[in-house]
Amino acid sequence: MITDCGNIAVLSYAGERSLVLSVVQKMIQEALVKRFGMERIPEGTKLQLLTDHGAEYIDKELVAWMESVGFEVCNTPVRSPESNGVSESMNRWIRADYVNQNLCASFEDVRAKMSGWIEDYNTVCPHERLGGMSAREYYENWYKIG
């Protein structure tokens, strides 16, 4: 999943058992289009992409591609999941409030339900960190002010 650390919205995700370079690139491109309406970061905008040290994220070809679309690529320290708190918290939230609350017979069942869960997480679910607003409400309020 690609998560916006500002409003904790899930911008894109992949319903795959494992991630490969092309899947990660597709997720990042979807996130850029969702946030900026384009497949690269606008000139003059500084944006970091924080990832763990998974093989799919430290691939030299992917890192070069991420930098070419305008990201400053950052990795969490090894064996330090707390440094990626937004992502880790969001993963726990999705698991606890959606996956564990639904009967899912298979991976395919989880994958089929995932888009609805993400939509709910982004648009309905109140987040304490956001003053009880949903991720979408928070972003819309911030965008009006900015």
ZAGU-113715 format. One line per 5 residues: their letters; for each residue x, y, z of N, C-alpha, C, CB. Coordinates in pm, whole numbers. Glycine has a CB too. Layout:
REM residues N
a = X Y Z X Y Z X Y Z X Y Z | ... $
END
This chain:
REM residues 146
mitdc = 83 -118 0 0 0 0 88 124 0 -95 0 120 | 41 225 -69 106 355 -66 14 446 15 131 413 -212 | 67 500 124 -11 580 217 43 722 223 -10 517 356 | -47 819 221 -10 959 237 9 984 387 -119 1056 176 | 128 1020 428 155 1039 571 86 1163 627 305 1050 595 $
gniav = 44 1255 542 -23 1375 589 -164 1350 637 -25 1477 482 | -243 1277 559 -382 1251 599 -411 1102 616 -477 1311 497 | -308 1022 616 -311 876 634 -407 803 541 -348 845 775 | -431 859 423 -515 793 323 -434 689 247 -575 896 224 | -498 581 213 -436 483 124 -456 536 -18 -498 337 142 $
lsyag = -346 565 -86 -354 619 -222 -358 510 -327 -238 710 -249 | -294 399 -298 -298 285 -390 -255 160 -316 -207 310 -515 | -292 47 -372 -254 -81 -312 -252 -186 -420 -352 -120 -197 | -190 -297 -388 -185 -410 -480 -238 -533 -409 -40 -434 -532 | -335 -595 -467 -389 -718 -410 -311 -837 -463 -539 -732 -441 $
erslv = -185 -841 -430 -96 -946 -479 -36 -1022 -361 17 -887 -568 | -1 -1146 -387 65 -1225 -282 208 -1179 -258 64 -1373 -319 | 272 -1127 -362 407 -1074 -348 421 -956 -445 516 -1184 -376 | 516 -870 -413 536 -751 -496 659 -768 -584 551 -626 -407 | 645 -728 -707 756 -725 -802 767 -581 -852 735 -828 -920 $
lsvvq = 876 -552 -919 906 -417 -965 789 -352 -1037 1026 -419 -1055 | 729 -420 -1133 621 -360 -1212 499 -328 -1127 582 -453 -1325 | 470 -410 -1028 356 -386 -940 382 -264 -852 327 -511 -852 | 503 -252 -799 538 -138 -714 532 -9 -797 679 -156 -651 | 586 -12 -918 580 106 -1005 435 146 -1033 655 80 -1137 $
kmiqe = 352 49 -1059 210 77 -1087 144 140 -965 136 -52 -1127 | 171 89 -846 113 148 -724 158 293 -708 154 66 -599 | 286 319 -729 338 454 -713 276 547 -817 492 455 -726 | 266 502 -942 204 585 -1045 57 614 -1012 214 517 -1181 | -16 514 -964 -156 537 -925 -164 639 -812 -221 404 -882 $
alvkr = -73 631 -717 -73 726 -605 -44 868 -654 31 685 -499 | 51 882 -745 83 1015 -799 -36 1074 -874 205 1007 -892 | -101 992 -954 -217 1041 -1030 -329 1078 -933 -266 933 -1131 | -350 996 -832 -456 1025 -735 -429 1156 -659 -470 909 -636 | -304 1179 -620 -272 1298 -541 -247 1422 -626 -151 1271 -455 $
fgmer = -177 1407 -740 -137 1524 -818 -201 1531 -957 11 1524 -833 | -268 1426 -999 -327 1425 -1133 -224 1407 -1244 -402 1553 -1156 | -106 1359 -1208 0 1335 -1307 90 1221 -1260 85 1465 -1329 | 171 1171 -1350 255 1055 -1318 394 1091 -1269 267 968 -1438 | 412 1217 -1236 538 1258 -1174 509 1372 -1078 644 1301 -1283 $
ipegt = 602 1397 -990 584 1501 -889 603 1636 -955 685 1482 -771 | 514 1731 -927 527 1864 -988 663 1927 -957 415 1956 -939 | 718 1998 -1054 846 2066 -1036 840 2155 -913 882 2150 -1161 | 947 2158 -839 956 2243 -721 894 2182 -596 890 2372 -749 | 829 2066 -609 769 1999 -495 867 1896 -440 635 1932 -534 $
klqll = 889 1900 -311 976 1801 -248 888 1697 -183 1073 1866 -144 | 908 1573 -219 826 1465 -165 914 1344 -139 711 1430 -262 | 902 1291 -19 978 1172 17 890 1049 4 1034 1183 160 | 950 941 -38 885 811 -39 961 724 59 881 747 -184 | 897 695 172 959 615 277 919 471 260 920 667 418 $
tdhga = 1016 383 250 989 240 235 1072 162 335 1019 193 91 | 1036 35 350 1120 -52 431 1231 -107 341 1036 -169 496 | 1299 -207 388 1412 -262 312 1374 -387 234 1528 -293 405 | 1246 -402 204 1204 -516 124 1274 -513 -11 1052 -516 105 | 1305 -631 -62 1379 -641 -188 1313 -563 -301 1391 -787 -228 $
eyidk = 1178 -559 -300 1108 -489 -406 1127 -338 -399 961 -523 -400 | 1160 -285 -282 1176 -139 -267 1320 -91 -277 1120 -97 -136 | 1416 -178 -260 1555 -135 -268 1618 -173 -402 1636 -196 -154 | 1539 -231 -489 1586 -264 -624 1642 -137 -691 1471 -325 -710 | 1763 -144 -741 1829 -26 -798 1751 35 -914 1969 -62 -846 $
elvaw = 1690 -49 -995 1610 1 -1108 1488 79 -1056 1564 -117 -1198 | 1424 27 -952 1308 97 -896 1349 228 -831 1237 8 -794 | 1458 227 -755 1504 349 -689 1536 455 -794 1629 320 -601 | 1603 417 -901 1635 512 -1008 1506 566 -1071 1724 445 -1116 | 1409 480 -1094 1282 522 -1151 1210 619 -1057 1192 401 -1182 $
mesvg = 1205 586 -925 1138 673 -828 1203 811 -827 1142 612 -688 | 1335 815 -831 1405 943 -835 1375 1017 -965 1556 922 -820 | 1360 945 -1076 1333 1009 -1205 1195 1075 -1210 1345 908 -1316 | 1100 1027 -1129 968 1090 -1126 959 1194 -1014 858 984 -1108 | 1070 1217 -944 1076 1329 -851 1079 1298 -703 965 1413 -875 $
fevcn = 1084 1172 -665 1087 1138 -522 1227 1147 -465 1032 999 -501 | 1234 1184 -338 1353 1160 -259 1324 1027 -190 1384 1279 -154 | 1401 925 -221 1376 791 -170 1444 774 -35 1425 683 -270 | 1366 735 65 1416 714 201 1378 573 245 1359 822 300 | 1465 510 320 1436 378 375 1440 384 526 1537 274 322 $
tpvrs = 1352 306 588 1353 297 733 1481 226 775 1227 222 786 | 1529 253 895 1645 178 944 1611 28 952 1690 231 1083 | 1710 -54 928 1690 -199 933 1644 -239 1073 1820 -274 895 | 1550 -332 1078 1492 -385 1203 1434 -272 1292 1599 -463 1282 | 1370 -175 1227 1313 -63 1301 1175 -28 1245 1406 59 1296 $
pesng = 1075 -118 1260 945 -91 1203 877 31 1262 857 -210 1220 | 914 69 1385 851 186 1444 884 315 1369 893 199 1589 | 993 317 1292 1027 436 1216 933 456 1097 1172 428 1167 | 857 355 1065 759 363 957 620 352 1020 782 250 849 | 598 430 1124 479 419 1207 347 436 1135 486 517 1314 $
vsesm = 339 529 1039 213 551 968 173 424 895 226 669 870 | 265 366 823 235 245 746 204 128 838 352 211 655 | 284 110 942 260 -1 1034 125 13 1104 373 -10 1138 | 91 134 1145 -36 160 1211 -152 134 1116 -42 304 1263 | -140 181 993 -245 161 894 -264 12 865 -211 237 764 $
nrwir = -157 -63 855 -167 -207 832 -241 -275 947 -28 -269 815 | -209 -238 1072 -279 -294 1188 -427 -258 1184 -216 -243 1320 | -457 -132 1149 -595 -85 1145 -676 -164 1042 -599 65 1112 | -623 -177 922 -692 -252 815 -716 -396 861 -610 -249 682 | -613 -458 918 -626 -596 963 -732 -608 1072 -491 -649 1014 $
adyvn = -726 -522 1174 -817 -531 1288 -960 -494 1252 -768 -442 1401 | -979 -386 1178 -1114 -335 1152 -1181 -392 1028 -1110 -188 1141 | -1106 -451 942 -1166 -502 819 -1143 -652 802 -1110 -427 698 | -1019 -693 790 -990 -834 765 -1043 -921 878 -839 -856 747 | -1012 -887 1003 -1053 -971 1116 -1202 -963 1146 -976 -931 1239 $
qnlca = -1272 -865 1092 -1415 -849 1117 -1501 -915 1008 -1450 -702 1127 | -1437 -973 910 -1508 -1035 798 -1468 -1180 783 -1480 -958 668 | -1563 -1260 742 -1531 -1398 709 -1472 -1400 569 -1656 -1491 720 | -1350 -1442 562 -1282 -1449 432 -1233 -1592 414 -1163 -1347 424 | -1285 -1655 311 -1255 -1795 288 -1119 -1817 222 -1362 -1857 205 $
sfedv = -1068 -1712 157 -944 -1730 81 -878 -1595 55 -971 -1803 -53 | -758 -1600 2 -687 -1479 -38 -769 -1404 -142 -547 -1514 -94 | -829 -1476 -234 -909 -1415 -339 -1029 -1342 -279 -956 -1521 -440 | -1086 -1396 -173 -1197 -1331 -104 -1151 -1199 -42 -1256 -1425 3 | -1037 -1200 24 -981 -1077 80 -957 -976 -32 -849 -1106 157 $
rakms = -896 -1019 -141 -868 -930 -253 -996 -868 -309 -794 -1006 -364 | -1103 -947 -318 -1230 -898 -372 -1292 -791 -281 -1328 -1014 -390 | -1270 -802 -151 -1328 -707 -55 -1241 -585 -30 -1355 -777 75 | -1116 -593 -69 -1018 -490 -33 -1055 -351 -82 -884 -528 -87 | -1102 -335 -203 -1132 -201 -253 -1241 -134 -170 -1174 -207 -400 $
gwied = -1341 -209 -129 -1446 -154 -42 -1392 -114 94 -1558 -254 -25 | -1303 -196 150 -1243 -165 279 -1160 -37 270 -1156 -281 328 | -1080 -25 163 -996 93 146 -1084 217 129 -901 76 23 | -1190 206 50 -1282 318 31 -1341 362 165 -1396 279 -68 | -1384 266 246 -1439 296 377 -1334 361 466 -1494 169 443 $
yntvc = -1215 304 469 -1104 357 550 -1075 503 513 -977 271 530 | -1074 533 383 -1041 668 337 -1155 768 352 -1000 663 193 | -1280 724 340 -1390 819 329 -1487 821 446 -1466 791 207 | -1498 713 522 -1597 705 629 -1531 697 766 -1687 584 608 | -1432 616 779 -1369 586 908 -1311 712 974 -1259 482 889 $
pherl = -1357 744 1095 -1298 859 1166 -1162 820 1223 -1394 908 1279 | -1067 909 1213 -931 883 1261 -899 979 1375 -828 898 1147 | -863 924 1489 -830 1006 1606 -721 1106 1573 -787 917 1723 | -619 1060 1501 -507 1146 1465 -551 1267 1382 -402 1066 1389 | -665 1253 1313 -715 1361 1227 -831 1436 1292 -759 1303 1092 $
ggmsa = -840 1429 1423 -945 1499 1494 -1084 1442 1469 -944 1643 1456 | -1090 1312 1442 -1218 1246 1420 -1268 1254 1276 -1320 1303 1510 | -1192 1317 1189 -1232 1325 1048 -1183 1202 972 -1177 1454 982 | -1247 1177 859 -1196 1074 769 -1075 1133 695 -1308 1024 667 | -998 1048 632 -882 1094 556 -924 1191 447 -807 975 496 $
reyye = -1033 1161 380 -1081 1248 272 -1123 1385 328 -1199 1183 196 | -1200 1386 438 -1243 1512 498 -1123 1597 539 -1333 1486 622 | -1025 1534 599 -906 1605 643 -833 1668 524 -812 1511 721 | -815 1591 418 -744 1642 300 -822 1756 236 -722 1529 197 | -955 1741 225 -1037 1847 164 -1030 1975 247 -1183 1800 150 $
nwyki = -1034 1964 379 -1021 2082 464 -884 2146 453 -1049 2045 609 | -782 2065 450 -644 2116 435 -628 2184 300 -540 2002 450 | -683 2124 195 -667 2178 59 -737 2314 47 -725 2079 -46 | -852 2332 114 -923 2460 112 -840 2570 179 -1060 2447 183 | -774 2532 289 -695 2629 365 -568 2666 290 -660 2573 503 $
g = -502 2564 231 -374 2584 164 -390 2656 37 -307 2455 139 $
END
